[in-house]
Amino acid sequence: MDPILLKNLIASSAYSLLGIVILVTSFVIIEKIAPENLWKEIVERQNVALSILAAGFMIAIAMIISAAVHG
């Protein structure tokens, strides 16, 4: 395998894992700050508005992470 291709593959994998960790960490922090348990509210009570808000938050954080990784 080409060493440059292998280096790029490893770098992409590392940045992907780092992005996922940051995304999950930021969601956990937001869940701790919120007055209610977001996951419980979304899953058990099926709060559609809150799930749309959480999805928007995750998309926004993912865009920020991808912009930071891309440079």
C-alpha positions in Angstrom: 0.0 0.0 0.0 1.2 3.5 -0.8 2.6 5.2 2.4 1.0 8.5 1.5 -2.4 6.8 1.1 -1.9 5.0 4.4 -0.9 8.2 6.2 -4.0 10.0 4.9 -6.3 7.1 5.8 -4.9 7.1 9.4 -5.2 10.9 9.7 -8.8 10.8 8.4 -9.7 8.0 10.8 -8.2 9.9 13.7 -10.0 13.1 12.9 -13.2 11.3 12.5 -12.9 9.7 15.9 -11.9 13.0 17.4 -15.0 14.7 15.9 -17.3 12.0 17.1 -15.9 12.2 20.6 -16.2 16.0 20.6 -19.8 15.7 19.4 -20.9 13.2 22.0 -19.1 15.2 24.7 -20.8 18.4 23.8 -24.2 16.7 23.8 -23.5 15.3 27.2 -22.5 18.7 28.5 -25.7 20.3 27.1 -27.8 17.4 28.6 -26.2 18.2 32.0 -26.9 21.9 31.7 -30.5 21.4 30.7 -33.1 21.3 33.5 -34.7 18.1 32.3 -33.1 14.9 31.1 -33.1 15.4 27.3 -32.8 11.8 26.4 -35.6 10.7 28.7 -37.8 13.5 27.4 -37.1 12.5 23.7 -37.4 8.8 24.1 -40.1 8.3 26.8 -42.3 11.3 26.3 -41.6 11.5 22.5 -41.1 15.3 22.5 -40.8 16.1 18.8 -39.8 19.7 19.3 -37.0 18.8 21.6 -35.8 16.1 19.2 -35.7 18.6 16.4 -33.8 21.0 18.6 -31.3 18.2 19.5 -30.9 17.3 15.9 -30.2 20.9 14.9 -27.7 21.2 17.7 -25.9 18.1 16.6 -25.8 19.3 13.0 -24.5 22.7 14.0 -21.7 21.1 16.2 -20.9 18.7 13.4 -20.5 21.6 10.9 -18.2 23.4 13.3 -16.1 20.3 13.9 -15.8 19.6 10.2 -14.8 23.2 9.5 -12.2 23.1 12.2 -10.8 19.7 11.0 -10.8 20.8 7.4 -9.0 24.0 8.1 
